[in-house]
């Protein structure tokens, strides 16, 4: 591989532009191409960042751009075909979470990655979150004893489903936020999910014209006996000071850690019309340089590609997270416990 990693992007939406800014700022990355079905969107990002090659066909980009790796930053249901095409062109891949949204796609993608011997990471970026990482380090040091139980809440305000994501009705809060939640639990328990039982409720977003489930409440049992509760919804009122509502508690046999990563007291802003909590953790900038743990995971992909180090989250982590979420969806529909079937 060349001294600099040549990156390309599929998807020129909000997060695709963030990827472009990060690769542009990275000293050992050249961003060589961007693609979007809407050529005008790709052209706009290219002109803003300074990207030479612009495409509306990702297969053409894989053939012609000379990229070493590609970031797939499309709606979640579109990941599979693009990823398989990239793999067949021997491109290493960073995929925005989740890996895939069907069991068939998960295994088709894994087969393509293995057959083409490429490196793949899924951007489950909560592993780069400073408060979660500090908590995980305490678990690794044994300060909590055996991880016994946990609770995680990761919710969004309604605006995310009604305005931010034009494809929300084709997805689920479980894919959008539940993938982060479940990966975090798997990380802390260092274990795979054995069985899930979930209930869901819908109606609020459907009344607003978005045909998707409002929220899921899920009980999770791990193979080694650990238990957890997981809450994911996108019906938090829009006046909530943060877009995200993030709470986490992990209980061990010798101690406990609690996190509130949304309504923190580090910084709050008040005007006559609203109260807000500026984002200083997820995605922000310092002197114009993109900062925040959601950006560090993307930089981490580049760094591991250049160093040869293992990715902090493997493609099999992502695959098993997707398979467990599919079990949660099945459980919510049938209102019965579902055993999770894994990759191996």
C-alpha positions, -999 to +999 in steps of 0.1 A: +000+000+000+012+036-007+023+058+021-010+076+020-043+056+020-064+065-010-100+067+002-133+069-017-168+075-004-202+061-014-229+084-001-228+122-001-253+129+027-246+146+060-224+118+073-207+112+040-196+149+041-182+143+076-162+114+063-149+136+035-138+163+060-120+137+082-101+121+053-092+155+039-078+165+074-059+133+079-022+137+071-018+102+057-050+100+036-059+112+001-096+114-006-097+105-043-134+101-052-170+104-040-201+088-054-238+093-049-269+083-069-276+120-070-246+133-089-253+169-078-250+160-041-217+143-047-205+172-068-214+197-041-194+178-015-165+174-039-164+211-046-165+220-009-138+196+002-117+194-029-122+159-044-112+154-080-133+124-090-171+124-088-194+095-098-230+084-097-221+047-103-202+031-075-190+002-097-175+027-121-158+044-092-143+011-079-129+004-114-115+038-122-107+058-091-076+039-079-089+039-043-074+016-017-105+016+005-140+028+004-164+042+031-200+031+026-221+059+040-255+051+026-289+042+042-285+009+061-306-012+039-283-004+009-250-016+025-250-052+011-248-048-027-223-019-025-201-037+000-201-069-020-192-050-052-164-032-033-151-065-020-151-080-055-130-051-066-105-059-038-113-027-019-110-025+019-141-012+034-154+010+063-192+005+066-214+028+086-234+008+111-251-016+109-233-042+088-266-053+072-303-055+079-311-090+068-296-124+078-291-133+041-271-101+035-249-106+066-237-140+054-234-129+017-212-100+028-191-122+051-185-147+023-175-119-001-151-104+024-135-137+032-132-148-005-115-115-015-093-114+016-100-077+024-101-058+056-135-046+068-146-025+098-181-014+107-183+020+124-198+011+158-183+042+172-195+040+208-164+020+216-145+053+210-167+073+234-145+086+262-169+080+291-178+045+279-141+037+272-131+048+308-158+026+322-147-003+301-111+001+313-123-002+348-141-034+339-109-047+323-089-039+354-113-060+374-125-031+396-162-041+392-156-078+395-177-100+372-200-079+350-234-091+363-261-068+348-265-036+327-289-011+315-285+011+284-308+038+270-301+054+237-330+074+223-334+101+197-358+131+195-386+129+169-368+152+145-343+125+136-371+103+121-393+130+107-367+154+093-331+143+095-335+108+079-357+108+047-354+070+048-364+064+084-396+045+074-373+020+056-352+015+087-357+011+124-344+027+156-328-007+163-306-003+133-300+034+138-292+034+176-298-002+188-268-014+169-246+010+190-265-001+222-261-038+216-225-036+205-217-017+237-234-044+258-215-071+240-183-052+246-188-048+283-200-084+289-173-097+265-200-122+255-226-131+229-263-127+234-281-160+240-317-150+241-338-118+238-373-108+247-386-075+233-418-055+232-424-025+210-449+002+205-459+023+175-483+051+165-467+084+173-444+085+143-470+069+120-493+098+130-465+121+118-462+103+085-433+081+092-442+044+090-418+029+116-419+015+151-416+042+179-396+023+205-384-011+217-378-023+253-356-054+253-344-079+279-312-096+269-296-128+283-260-135+276-244-169+272-224-167+304-254-156+325-252-118+323-285-099+319-293-065+305-321-041+296-319-021+264-342+009+255-343+024+220-368+049+207-370+080+185-400+097+200-383+118+227-398+154+225-379+177+202-374+202+230-351+178+248-318+197+252-299+169+233-307+151+202-297+119+220-308+106+254-279+084+266-279+066+299-258+035+309-254+015+341-231-015+345-233-036+377-205-060+387-201-083+417-177-057+433-189-024+420-210-003+396-206+025+371-233+049+359-230+072+329-252+101+317-237+111+283-265+134+273-277+157+301-242+164+314-232+195+334-200+203+314-217+229+293-252+243+290-265+272+269-295+293+278-315+318+258-350+333+262-364+306+240-345+274+248-320+254+268-294+234+249-264+212+257-238+217+230-222+186+216-187+183+229-183+145+227-198+130+195-190+155+167-176+189+171-146+209+158-115+226+172-099+252+151-118+238+121-105+203+127-131+176+131-132+162+167-153+139+187-156+101+192-178+096+162-150+111+141-122+092+160-136+059+149-134+069+113-098+081+118-092+048+136-101+029+105-074+048+085-048+044+113-054+006+115-052+003+077-019+021+077-004+003+108-017-031+101-032-033+136-065-051+142-096-030+142-110-024+177-143-038+165-143-067+141-166-075+112-178-105+132-187-082+161-208-063+137-223-094+121-233-108+155-248-075+165-269-074+134-281-110+139-290-103+175-310-072+164-329-093+139-338-116+168-350-086+188-373-076+159-387-111+157-393-112+194-411-078+193-434-091+165-442-124+182-441-112+218-420-143+226-384-149+236-361-156+207-328-175+207-300-158+187-283-178+159-248-166+152-220-167+126-201-193+146 
